[in-house]
Every structure is written in C-alpha cells, then in structure tokens.
C-alpha cells in the first residue's frame, strides 16, 4: 500500500508530539495561580507555588537517596497533604507510586511491598505498627519515612530513617524533574481488594491518568477553582485520579484524616466546599445525621457517588439536603469512574423519587472512554437494549489499565477479545444507559430464576427503619440458592421485626425474590465503604 501524502515529510518531533502526563497540570497551575489555595488541613493553608516546590523537593530527595526511575515508592497515609504531594513528587522522580490501603493488615501490606518491590515507604504515625510488622519479614528493608501530622490524635512513634520534612529539606525546589518519555510508562500501582486470593497489582500509565483526570472535569462540568473535600480515600484508584484533576482545575484540596458524617457536614459548610466524592455510605451518614448536626449550605454542592449502586432512597435523602448527586461507575482497573449518569433536562420535571431512581443507573460512557457495551461474556455479542436482558459490562479505551503486575495470564483473561471484562452484570436500557444488576459472583440463581441482589436491596433500603442492607445467596436444598438479607436498622428502630421486613418485601417483589432469611447486624465493609459480601455469604452459609 502506497504511503499517504499525509505521512510524507510530516514526522513526529518534540515540537508536535509530547507524552501525555498529569504531572504537567501542577506545573501550569503553580505558574498561573501561584498564590491560590492548594491545600487545607486543619489550620494549615498552603498555596500552589509552595505545593509545587514541595513536590519537586520530594522528587529530588528520593533521587538523592538512590531511588531510581521505574522503582516503586509506597505510601501508607490517610488523606493528608503529603499524600497529595506524593501523587506528583514520586512520579516526578520517574518512580511509580503505590498507595497502600490503610485498612489492611501487616500480612497483606508485606505481600504488596514485596510484590511491588517498594524501595521506600512513607508512613503516617497511625500505621507505624502495621508497617513495622510488614517490613520485618521482607528480605530487603525499604527506606522508611515517617510523616508527622499535627492532627493525629495519639502518641506518635518514629520507626523510619528520617521524617518527611527532613526528607524534603534535602531536596531542591528548583531541581530538574522527569516527565515520561513514553506515556505508556507506569505512573502508579494500585492493588485490588484480593477477596478471592492474592491481591492483583493494577498498573496505571501516564496517558490513562492524564485522560481520566480530564474526564473528571468534563463529566462533572467542574469550573475553575473548585473546593474539593477529600471524603474519598486517595489510596483508592489514586483517589479516582482527583489529585491530578484538582491540580488541573487549580482547585483547593480540603484534607480529611477520617470520614465522620458530622465532620464532613461541618467542613462542607465552613470551608465553602463545592465538590466531594465517595461511596453510598458517605451519603448515608449525612442523610442519617441528627437534625441539629445538619447545615443549611445555602449554595450548590455536588457529589459523585460510586462503589455500589446507591439506593434511590439515599439519593433522594441527600438531594433533600441540597446536595446534587451524580452517579458514576468504574473499577480499579479503569482508573476509577469512567461512566456517568449524564443528566437530561427533561428529567427535572419528574418527582424526586423518580429522579432518584434514574440517578441510580450507571449511565453512559464518559467522554474519554472509547467504548462501553453490555454483552454476552463469551461471544461478545451485545445484548438487546430492552432494559431486561442481562449481560456483562465491557469497556475499551485509553483509561483501561496496562494490566496486572507480574500476572500475564490474569491480564490476558481480563482483556480478552479486545475488551476489559468488568465482571459486573447489567441491562442496557433503550436510551443507551446501563444499569448494574449484580456482580457475576453475586447473582442469586433460585430454582432456575436469576435474582438481582441490587433489586432486592433497593426495596429493603426504602423501608423507613433501614439504614443499611445487603442481600446474598444462601445455599438451599430445594431451590439451590435463596436470598438472605443482612440489615442494619436506624437508631430508634430496633423494635422492627423480621416479619415486618418480609411483609414489606412481599408487597413490592415477586414471591421468589423475597428474602427467606433476614438478620439484623452491622455490615462488614472495606475501607472504601463497599460491603464485603464474601463475608456475608460465609455468614449466611453458617446460619
């Protein structure tokens, strides 16, 4: 085939082709808005120029300690300013950022440090015991850096070779820094929850991080200089890429060590927060606050929610507080959220409950996800857009992971047929919006009938006495499986009976979908607020 005239004498050069990286966002913002607020943490106020200089200090100091480009630097930090700085300083050194889940035990952390070959770990005083135990079993001890925090409530104990501010003092705020030569180079390493075996190390590249950070702005129509409250863990999918997003938008990061509903509501009011994100549990906490702790925000506040399909009753409750909900959906393997329940003006005329049910959908692909479909997992044939036929959600695009670290087989399986296979089951509505019905492993098959646990949970959540609910399969000799519900009741509603819940469900569900077993208890959760259904399935089997 002859070469097109458009391929002749028109080469890629450094002048017209540059590797995409989110690291350039902070450079631009520090140059244009040097005195604008970047970070708020208690009484601490820090501007963008200072933050940029600290990130460059971190990068050069890591290099002085012999840490090479392409090597891993881990963090065991809550949502504090150094965690934000790590998202820039570590990759500016050409290194790969590994944000560890702060809720994990020493054995899991040790596995991740060894598997990811971490050369250094930044650790908050709250987690020194876990890190100390984790590194004790490693063949080679990484450089440990203690990260002090004035808002830490407890006695701080140092276990590292030096403290974070001492490390930064060794760095040069004007030192040259590294942007990737190839945008396919890794920027971060995120481990999955590992509920079915060893955690998988999901590798992100600079291109995907750049594009998903921009996508966050597009899907949310985020204005310049937003004020973003960190209710979402920065360790989770790199905070859905929002550290890079807020740098691009020249916004303010309001840090938060621990998510407590009363504190969240206070910060929304006092810091002028415009945006925040989180799992449904964050919204649930705000909805269920005592009236005396609720605030009249008096201005638009927006929240993106993901992690599970939020019950319509929770969405309705949060919007009654004056907070606008945008439902997004994604996974660790796709940098966080990549679909959005894009809103249509005509829906504004619907009653609140009807609007809430639409918002519970996972929606359509974001601007920068190349393709999204619901299809047969094996044949890859798309299912009809009838709102009834269930298939697996498949994705394709630049914001899909490089793959799983040191696991070619798992990478090949997840990306087979040119699609990323999410493992989530959904229907495709006639308007093109998808709606998750279950995880492949969570669907209940009772007497040959498929039962969506999400559908049953949505009904239970609408009961006025219910604060949280989860439904799982319980083995049954006759039916194979049958629905089993675990429910946390609201304070003051402890007199609610199992019979009341069952009767309520019978009025709203087909008979075979009604839970045969109901238990009142607290629900086990991951650090990102997801209910641990594998724990509940084991509990159900033992009941």
C-alpha positions as CSV (number, residue, x, y, z in Angstrom):
1,X,0.0,0.0,0.0
2,X,1.3,3.4,-1.0
3,X,2.1,5.8,1.8
4,X,-0.4,8.6,2.1
5,X,0.8,12.1,1.2
6,X,-0.2,13.0,4.8
7,X,2.5,10.6,6.1
8,X,5.3,12.1,4.0
9,X,7.6,14.7,5.4
10,X,5.5,15.2,8.5
11,X,7.3,13.4,11.3
12,X,6.6,13.4,15.0
13,X,9.0,15.7,16.7
14,X,9.3,17.1,20.3
15,X,7.6,20.2,18.9
16,X,4.4,18.5,17.9
17,X,4.1,15.2,19.9
18,X,4.5,15.1,23.6
19,X,3.7,12.2,26.0
20,X,0.6,12.9,28.0
21,X,1.1,13.1,31.8
22,X,-1.0,14.6,34.6
23,X,2.3,15.9,36.1
24,X,2.1,18.9,33.8
25,X,-1.1,20.1,35.4
26,X,0.5,21.2,38.7
27,X,3.4,22.9,36.8
28,X,0.8,25.0,34.9
29,X,-1.3,25.9,37.9
30,X,1.7,26.9,40.0
31,X,2.8,29.2,37.3
32,X,-0.5,30.8,36.6
33,X,-2.1,30.8,40.1
34,X,0.9,30.6,42.5
35,X,-0.9,32.3,45.4
36,X,-4.2,30.5,45.1
37,X,-5.0,28.0,47.8
38,X,-4.0,24.4,47.1
39,X,-4.2,22.6,50.4
40,X,-6.3,23.0,53.5
41,X,-5.7,20.8,56.5
42,X,-7.0,22.0,59.9
43,X,-5.3,25.4,60.4
44,X,-2.8,24.7,57.6
45,X,-3.2,26.8,54.4
46,X,-0.7,26.2,51.6
47,X,-0.7,27.8,48.1
48,X,0.0,26.2,44.7
49,X,3.6,27.5,44.3
50,X,4.6,26.2,47.7
51,X,3.0,22.9,47.0
52,X,4.7,22.6,43.6
53,X,8.1,23.4,45.2
54,X,7.5,20.7,47.9
55,X,6.7,18.1,45.2
56,X,9.9,18.9,43.4
57,X,11.8,18.7,46.7
58,X,10.3,15.3,47.2
59,X,11.3,14.1,43.8
60,X,15.0,15.3,44.1
61,X,15.3,14.0,47.6
62,X,14.2,10.5,46.6
63,X,16.8,10.6,43.8
64,X,19.5,11.6,46.4
65,X,18.6,8.5,48.4
66,X,19.4,6.3,45.4
67,X,15.8,5.5,44.3
68,X,15.9,5.1,40.6
69,X,13.3,5.8,37.8
70,X,11.0,2.9,37.4
71,X,11.2,1.8,41.0
72,X,8.3,1.7,43.4
73,X,7.7,4.1,46.3
74,X,4.8,3.2,48.6
75,X,2.6,5.3,50.9
76,X,0.7,4.3,54.0
77,X,-1.1,7.6,54.5
78,X,-4.6,8.9,55.1
79,X,-5.9,12.0,53.2
80,X,-3.2,14.4,54.5
81,X,-1.2,17.0,52.4
82,X,1.9,14.7,52.0
83,X,-0.4,12.1,50.3
84,X,-1.4,14.7,47.8
85,X,2.2,15.7,47.2
86,X,3.2,12.1,46.7
87,X,0.9,11.9,43.6
88,X,3.3,14.4,42.0
89,X,6.6,14.2,43.7
90,X,7.1,10.4,43.4
91,X,6.3,10.2,39.6
92,X,8.3,13.4,39.1
93,X,11.3,11.3,40.2
94,X,10.4,8.8,37.4
95,X,9.2,6.4,40.1
96,X,5.9,4.5,40.4
97,X,3.5,5.5,43.3
98,X,1.9,2.6,45.2
99,X,-0.8,4.0,47.6
100,X,-1.4,1.2,50.2
101,X,-4.8,0.6,51.6
102,X,-4.5,1.9,55.2
103,X,-7.1,-0.6,56.5
104,X,-5.1,-3.7,55.6
105,X,-3.2,-5.9,58.0
106,X,0.6,-6.4,58.1
107,X,0.5,-9.7,56.1
108,X,-1.4,-8.1,53.2
109,X,0.9,-5.0,53.3
110,X,4.0,-7.2,53.3
111,X,2.8,-9.0,50.3
112,X,2.2,-5.8,48.4
113,X,5.6,-4.3,49.4
114,X,7.4,-7.4,48.3
115,X,5.3,-8.0,45.1
116,X,5.7,-4.3,44.0
117,X,9.4,-4.2,45.1
118,X,8.9,-1.0,47.0
119,X,12.2,0.9,47.7
120,X,10.7,3.4,50.1
121,X,7.5,3.8,52.2
122,X,6.0,7.0,53.6
123,X,4.1,6.2,56.8
124,X,1.7,8.1,59.0
125,X,2.1,7.6,62.8
126,X,-1.3,5.9,62.9
127,X,0.1,3.0,60.9
128,X,3.6,2.5,62.2
129,X,2.8,-0.7,63.9
130,X,1.5,-2.3,60.7
131,X,4.4,-1.1,58.6
132,X,6.9,-2.2,61.2
133,X,5.5,-5.7,61.3
134,X,5.2,-5.8,57.5
135,X,8.8,-4.8,56.7
136,X,10.2,-7.2,59.4
137,X,9.5,-10.1,57.1
138,X,11.0,-8.6,53.9
139,X,14.4,-9.7,52.6
140,X,15.4,-6.1,52.0
141,X,14.1,-3.3,54.2
142,X,12.8,-0.3,52.2
143,X,13.7,3.3,53.2
144,X,11.1,4.2,55.8
145,X,10.0,7.8,56.1
146,X,7.8,8.9,59.0
147,X,5.2,11.5,58.1
148,X,4.2,13.6,61.1
149,X,0.7,15.1,61.3
150,X,-0.4,17.6,63.9
151,X,-4.0,16.4,63.6
152,X,-3.0,12.8,64.6
153,X,-4.7,12.1,67.9
154,X,-2.3,9.8,69.7
155,X,1.3,9.3,70.7
156,X,3.5,9.4,67.5
157,X,6.3,6.9,67.4
158,X,9.0,7.1,64.7
159,X,10.2,3.9,63.0
160,X,11.9,5.4,59.9
161,X,15.4,6.6,58.9
162,X,14.1,10.2,58.7
163,X,11.0,12.3,58.9
164,X,9.2,13.6,55.8
165,X,10.0,17.3,56.4
166,X,13.7,16.3,56.9
167,X,13.5,14.4,53.6
168,X,12.1,17.5,51.8
169,X,14.8,19.7,53.3
170,X,17.3,17.5,51.5
171,X,15.6,18.2,48.2
172,X,15.9,21.1,45.7
173,X,12.7,23.0,44.8
174,X,14.4,24.0,41.5
175,X,15.9,20.6,40.6
176,X,15.1,19.2,37.2
177,X,12.3,16.7,37.2
178,X,11.3,13.8,35.0
179,X,8.3,13.8,32.6
180,X,7.8,10.4,30.9
181,X,9.5,9.8,27.6
182,X,6.7,7.4,26.8
183,X,3.1,8.0,28.1
184,X,2.8,4.2,28.4
185,X,5.3,4.3,31.3
186,X,3.8,3.4,34.6
187,X,2.7,6.2,37.0
188,X,1.1,4.2,39.8
189,X,0.4,0.7,41.2
190,X,-3.0,0.0,42.9
191,X,-3.8,-3.3,44.4
192,X,-7.3,-4.8,44.2
193,X,-9.1,-5.9,47.4
194,X,-8.0,-9.5,47.0
195,X,-11.2,-11.1,48.2
196,X,-10.7,-14.2,46.1
197,X,-7.0,-14.9,46.6
198,X,-3.9,-12.7,46.4
199,X,-4.5,-9.0,45.5
200,X,-3.7,-8.1,41.9
201,X,-1.4,-5.2,41.2
202,X,-3.1,-2.9,38.7
203,X,-0.7,-0.8,36.8
204,X,-1.7,2.7,35.5
205,X,0.1,4.6,32.8
206,X,0.6,8.3,32.4
207,X,-1.7,8.6,29.4
208,X,-4.6,7.0,31.3
209,X,-4.1,9.1,34.4
210,X,-4.0,12.3,32.3
211,X,-7.2,11.4,30.4
212,X,-9.2,10.2,33.4
213,X,-8.2,13.4,35.3
214,X,-9.5,15.5,32.5
215,X,-12.6,13.3,32.1
216,X,-13.5,14.0,35.8
217,X,-13.7,17.7,34.9
218,X,-15.8,17.1,31.8
219,X,-18.3,14.7,33.3
220,X,-18.9,16.9,36.3
221,X,-18.7,20.2,34.3
222,X,-16.3,21.3,37.0
223,X,-15.5,25.0,37.0
224,X,-12.1,26.6,37.7
225,X,-11.0,26.7,41.3
226,X,-13.4,24.1,42.8
227,X,-13.1,23.4,46.6
228,X,-12.8,19.6,46.9
229,X,-13.3,17.8,50.2
230,X,-11.4,14.5,50.4
231,X,-14.0,12.1,51.7
232,X,-12.8,9.6,49.1
233,X,-9.6,7.8,50.1
234,X,-6.6,9.0,48.0
235,X,-5.3,5.4,48.2
236,X,-8.3,4.1,46.3
237,X,-7.6,4.3,42.5
238,X,-5.4,7.3,43.3
239,X,-8.5,9.0,44.6
240,X,-10.2,8.3,41.2
241,X,-7.4,10.5,39.7
242,X,-8.8,13.6,41.5
243,X,-5.4,14.7,42.9
244,X,-4.4,15.3,39.3
245,X,-7.9,16.7,38.5
246,X,-7.8,19.3,41.2
247,X,-4.3,20.4,40.1
248,X,-5.6,20.8,36.5
249,X,-8.6,22.9,37.8
250,X,-6.5,24.9,40.1
251,X,-8.8,24.0,43.0
252,X,-8.4,23.6,46.7
253,X,-7.9,20.2,48.4
254,X,-9.6,20.1,51.8
255,X,-7.9,17.2,53.5
256,X,-9.7,14.9,56.0
257,X,-7.9,12.2,58.0
258,X,-11.1,10.2,58.8
259,X,-14.6,10.3,57.3
260,X,-17.1,11.1,60.0
261,X,-20.5,12.4,58.9
262,X,-20.6,15.2,61.5
263,X,-17.2,16.5,60.5
264,X,-18.0,16.1,56.8
265,X,-21.1,18.3,57.1
266,X,-19.2,20.9,59.1
267,X,-16.4,21.1,56.5
268,X,-18.9,21.3,53.7
269,X,-20.2,24.4,55.4
270,X,-17.1,26.1,56.9
271,X,-14.7,25.6,54.0
272,X,-17.0,26.5,51.2
273,X,-16.8,23.0,49.7
274,X,-18.2,22.8,46.1
275,X,-17.5,19.1,45.3
276,X,-16.8,15.8,47.1
277,X,-16.9,12.1,46.2
278,X,-17.5,8.8,47.9
279,X,-19.3,5.5,48.3
280,X,-23.0,5.4,49.3
281,X,-22.0,5.0,52.9
282,X,-20.8,8.6,52.9
283,X,-24.1,9.9,51.7
284,X,-26.0,7.6,54.1
285,X,-24.1,9.1,57.0
286,X,-25.1,12.6,56.0
287,X,-28.7,11.6,55.5
288,X,-29.0,10.0,58.9
289,X,-27.3,12.8,60.9
290,X,-29.4,14.2,63.7
291,X,-31.2,17.4,62.6
292,X,-29.1,19.5,64.9
293,X,-25.9,18.4,63.1
294,X,-27.2,19.2,59.6
295,X,-26.3,22.5,58.0
296,X,-28.1,24.8,55.6
297,X,-25.3,25.0,53.0
298,X,-27.0,27.9,51.1
299,X,-25.1,27.2,47.8
300,X,-24.7,24.5,45.2
301,X,-22.7,21.4,46.4
302,X,-22.1,18.5,44.1
303,X,-21.2,14.9,45.0
304,X,-20.1,12.0,42.7
305,X,-21.1,8.6,44.2
306,X,-19.8,5.2,43.2
307,X,-18.6,2.0,44.7
308,X,-22.1,0.4,44.6
309,X,-25.5,1.3,43.2
310,X,-26.8,3.9,45.7
311,X,-30.4,3.1,46.8
312,X,-33.0,5.5,45.4
313,X,-34.0,6.4,49.0
314,X,-30.4,7.5,49.8
315,X,-30.2,9.6,46.6
316,X,-33.5,11.3,47.5
317,X,-32.4,11.9,51.0
318,X,-29.1,13.6,50.1
319,X,-30.8,15.8,47.5
320,X,-33.2,17.0,50.2
321,X,-30.1,18.4,51.9
322,X,-29.4,20.5,48.8
323,X,-26.5,18.3,47.5
324,X,-26.7,17.3,43.8
325,X,-25.8,13.7,43.2
326,X,-24.0,12.5,40.1
327,X,-23.7,8.7,39.9
328,X,-20.6,7.4,38.3
329,X,-19.2,3.9,37.9
330,X,-15.8,2.4,37.4
331,X,-13.3,-0.1,38.8
332,X,-9.7,-0.1,39.9
333,X,-8.7,-1.4,36.5
334,X,-10.1,1.7,34.7
335,X,-8.6,4.4,37.0
336,X,-11.9,4.9,38.9
337,X,-15.1,6.2,37.4
338,X,-15.4,6.0,33.6
339,X,-19.2,6.1,33.2
340,X,-21.6,8.7,34.3
341,X,-25.4,9.0,34.6
342,X,-25.4,12.0,32.3
343,X,-28.4,14.1,33.2
344,X,-31.2,15.3,30.8
345,X,-33.1,18.5,31.5
346,X,-36.5,16.7,30.8
347,X,-35.9,14.6,33.9
348,X,-36.0,17.7,36.1
349,X,-39.8,17.6,35.8
350,X,-40.1,14.2,37.3
351,X,-41.0,13.6,41.0
352,X,-38.0,13.4,43.4
353,X,-38.3,9.6,43.8
354,X,-38.4,9.0,40.0
355,X,-35.4,11.2,39.5
356,X,-33.5,9.3,42.2
357,X,-34.3,6.0,40.5
358,X,-32.8,7.3,37.2
359,X,-29.7,8.6,39.1
360,X,-29.2,5.0,40.4
361,X,-28.2,3.9,36.9
362,X,-24.6,3.7,36.0
363,X,-25.3,5.6,32.8
364,X,-23.2,6.1,29.7
365,X,-19.5,6.2,28.9
366,X,-17.6,9.3,29.8
367,X,-16.1,11.5,27.1
368,X,-12.7,9.8,27.2
369,X,-13.7,6.2,27.4
370,X,-13.6,4.8,23.9
371,X,-16.4,2.2,24.1
372,X,-18.8,0.7,26.5
373,X,-21.2,-2.2,26.0
374,X,-23.3,-4.8,27.7
375,X,-22.7,-8.2,26.1
376,X,-22.5,-11.9,26.4
377,X,-19.3,-12.6,28.2
378,X,-18.2,-15.4,25.9
379,X,-19.5,-14.5,22.4
380,X,-19.1,-10.7,23.0
381,X,-22.4,-10.2,21.2
382,X,-24.2,-7.0,22.6
383,X,-27.4,-7.8,24.4
384,X,-30.7,-6.1,23.3
385,X,-31.3,-2.6,24.7
386,X,-34.5,-3.7,26.3
387,X,-33.8,-3.0,29.9
388,X,-34.3,-6.6,30.8
389,X,-31.6,-8.8,29.1
390,X,-28.6,-9.2,31.4
391,X,-25.0,-9.2,30.1
392,X,-21.5,-8.3,31.3
393,X,-20.3,-4.7,31.1
394,X,-17.3,-4.5,28.8
395,X,-15.0,-1.5,28.3
396,X,-12.3,-0.3,25.9
397,X,-10.1,2.8,25.9
398,X,-7.0,4.6,26.9
399,X,-8.2,4.7,30.5
400,X,-8.0,0.9,30.9
401,X,-5.0,-0.4,32.9
402,X,-1.8,-1.6,31.4
403,X,-2.5,-4.9,33.1
404,X,-1.8,-6.8,36.3
405,X,1.8,-6.7,37.6
406,X,3.7,-10.0,37.1
407,X,0.5,-11.8,36.1
408,X,0.3,-12.2,32.3
409,X,-2.5,-14.9,32.5
410,X,-4.8,-12.7,34.6
411,X,-4.1,-9.7,32.3
412,X,-4.9,-11.8,29.2
413,X,-8.1,-13.1,30.7
414,X,-9.3,-9.6,31.8
415,X,-8.5,-8.1,28.4
416,X,-9.6,-10.9,26.2
417,X,-11.3,-10.2,22.9
418,X,-10.2,-6.6,22.9
419,X,-12.4,-5.6,25.8
420,X,-11.8,-5.2,29.5
421,X,-14.2,-7.6,31.2
422,X,-15.6,-6.0,34.4
423,X,-17.4,-8.9,35.9
424,X,-20.4,-6.7,36.5
425,X,-23.8,-7.8,35.2
426,X,-26.1,-5.1,33.8
427,X,-29.0,-4.4,31.5
428,X,-29.0,-1.9,28.6
429,X,-31.9,0.5,28.5
430,X,-33.5,1.7,25.3
431,X,-31.9,5.2,25.8
432,X,-28.4,3.6,25.9
433,X,-28.0,3.9,29.7
434,X,-26.7,0.9,31.6
435,X,-27.9,-0.3,35.0
436,X,-26.0,-2.8,37.1
437,X,-27.9,-5.8,38.3
438,X,-25.2,-7.6,40.1
439,X,-21.6,-8.9,40.1
440,X,-21.2,-12.2,38.2
441,X,-20.4,-13.8,41.5
442,X,-23.3,-12.1,43.4
443,X,-26.3,-13.0,41.2
444,X,-28.6,-15.4,43.0
445,X,-30.0,-18.3,41.0
446,X,-33.0,-19.7,42.8
447,X,-35.0,-22.5,41.2
448,X,-33.5,-21.6,37.8
449,X,-34.6,-17.9,38.2
450,X,-32.0,-15.1,38.3
451,X,-32.4,-12.7,41.2
452,X,-30.7,-9.4,41.3
453,X,-29.4,-8.7,44.8
454,X,-29.4,-5.0,44.0
455,X,-33.1,-5.0,43.2
456,X,-33.9,-6.7,46.5
457,X,-31.6,-4.3,48.4
458,X,-33.2,-1.3,46.8
459,X,-36.6,-2.4,48.1
460,X,-35.3,-3.1,51.6
461,X,-33.5,0.3,51.7
462,X,-36.8,2.0,51.0
463,X,-38.2,0.7,54.3
464,X,-38.1,3.7,56.8
465,X,-36.4,1.7,59.6
466,X,-33.5,0.5,57.5
467,X,-30.1,2.3,57.5
468,X,-28.1,-0.3,55.5
469,X,-28.8,-3.6,53.8
470,X,-27.1,-6.3,51.8
471,X,-28.5,-9.4,50.2
472,X,-26.5,-12.6,49.4
473,X,-27.2,-16.1,48.3
474,X,-27.7,-18.8,50.9
475,X,-27.5,-22.4,49.9
476,X,-30.8,-24.1,49.8
477,X,-31.5,-27.9,49.3
478,X,-34.7,-27.3,47.4
479,X,-34.0,-24.1,45.4
480,X,-30.2,-24.3,45.1
481,X,-29.9,-20.8,46.4
482,X,-32.3,-18.4,48.2
483,X,-32.0,-14.7,49.1
484,X,-30.6,-13.9,52.6
485,X,-30.7,-10.3,53.9
486,X,-28.5,-8.6,56.4
487,X,-29.8,-5.3,57.7
488,X,-28.6,-2.5,60.0
489,X,-31.5,-0.7,61.5
490,X,-31.6,3.1,62.1
491,X,-31.2,4.3,65.7
492,X,-34.6,4.1,67.5
493,X,-35.9,1.5,65.1
494,X,-34.7,-1.6,67.0
495,X,-38.3,-2.8,67.5
496,X,-38.6,-3.6,63.8
497,X,-39.2,-7.3,63.3
498,X,-38.1,-9.8,60.6
499,X,-41.8,-10.4,59.8
500,X,-42.3,-6.7,59.1
501,X,-39.4,-6.7,56.6
502,X,-40.5,-9.8,54.9
503,X,-44.1,-8.5,54.6
504,X,-42.8,-5.2,53.2
505,X,-40.8,-7.1,50.6
506,X,-43.8,-9.3,49.6
507,X,-45.8,-6.2,48.7
508,X,-43.1,-5.0,46.3
509,X,-41.3,-8.0,44.9
510,X,-42.1,-11.2,43.1
511,X,-42.5,-14.0,45.6
512,X,-39.4,-15.9,44.7
513,X,-37.3,-12.7,45.2
514,X,-38.4,-12.1,48.8
515,X,-35.6,-12.9,51.3
516,X,-36.3,-16.2,53.2
517,X,-33.8,-15.3,55.9
518,X,-33.3,-11.8,57.5
519,X,-30.7,-10.9,60.1
520,X,-30.2,-7.6,61.9
521,X,-26.5,-6.8,62.3
522,X,-23.7,-4.3,61.4
523,X,-22.4,-4.9,57.9
524,X,-18.7,-5.6,57.3
525,X,-17.1,-3.1,54.9
526,X,-13.9,-2.4,53.0
527,X,-12.0,0.8,53.7
528,X,-13.7,2.4,50.7
529,X,-17.2,1.7,52.1
530,X,-18.1,-1.4,50.0
531,X,-20.0,-4.0,51.8
532,X,-18.0,-7.2,52.0
533,X,-20.4,-9.7,50.6
534,X,-17.9,-12.5,50.7
535,X,-18.0,-12.2,54.5
536,X,-21.8,-12.2,54.5
537,X,-22.0,-15.2,52.2
538,X,-19.9,-17.2,54.7
539,X,-22.2,-15.9,57.5
540,X,-25.3,-17.0,55.5
541,X,-23.9,-20.5,55.0
542,X,-23.4,-20.9,58.7
543,X,-26.8,-19.7,59.7
